[in-house]
Amino acid sequence: MVEKSRKLPKQKRSKLTVETLLEATTHVLILEGIEGLTTNRVAEVAGVSIGSLYQYFPNKMTLITVLIEQHVAYELKTLTDLYTSWKKPVGEPLVRVLIEKFIQIHLEDLQLTKLLHEQVSFLECRSALRKGTKQFEKIIVKMLDSHFQSSLPLSNLETKAFVLTNSIDTVVQLSLAENPRRLSDPVFLDELVNMAMQTFRVSSKV
């Protein structure tokens, strides 16, 4: 999570300044990479004084963290809206649509998404990404509960959701880092769906 000391914009002008700084951060990241990203460089590209930048972003990792939080918020809203608008029973069609949408979100701005996810070694960035995964788990818990018609204990549902969500997330993140083209492979999607559907089957040990 972003540092608590970070000043949050309240007025329209300050919100515009923050948005300009985040756009500049994205611009620098894409064109110059993480090595070229400095607070001075972002302020220069944004046309904002370094003092104004430091009012809202204590360091460059805070800039990146906020971009990640925006990415995560968009991802969660998209997946949540998809699930809540689904009118059919929970099953393979919904699982496929959710996983496919999850992959598509990562492909929408591939270069930036890859750069953001590469910053997991930094605590703030890792925490922001984990928050998104945990919220995705909650969606899966609801799906499983609906699928099993509330016949399983919550602890079992949470365990199933934890294993499934983190398995999907890990495979997608590894593909993003090592071979992004795999994300567009229909076989890749099929394999993830096949894996996910195992979670929706009743285990003899449950």
Sequence and secondary structure as in RCSB ss.txt:
>XXXX:A:sequence
MVEKSRKLPKQKRSKLTVETLLEATTHVLILEGIEGLTTNRVAEVAGVSIGSLYQYFPNKMTLITVLIEQHVAYE
LKTLTDLYTSWKKPVGEPLVRVLIEKFIQIHLEDLQLTKLLHEQVSFLECRSALRKGTKQFEKIIVKMLDSHFQS
SLPLSNLETKAFVLTNSIDTVVQLSLAENPRRLSDPVFLDELVNMAMQTFRVSSKV
>XXXX:A:secstr
   TTS    SHHHHHHHHHHHHHHHHHHHHHHHHH  HHHHHHHHT  HHHHHHH SSHHHHHHHHHHHHHHHH
HHHHHHHHHT  S SSHHHHHHHHHHHHHHHHHTHHHHHHHHTTTTSHHHHHHHHHHHHHHHHHHHHHHHHHTTT
 S HHHHHHHHHHHHHHHHHHHHHHHHH GGGGG HHHHHHHHHHHHHHTS  TT 
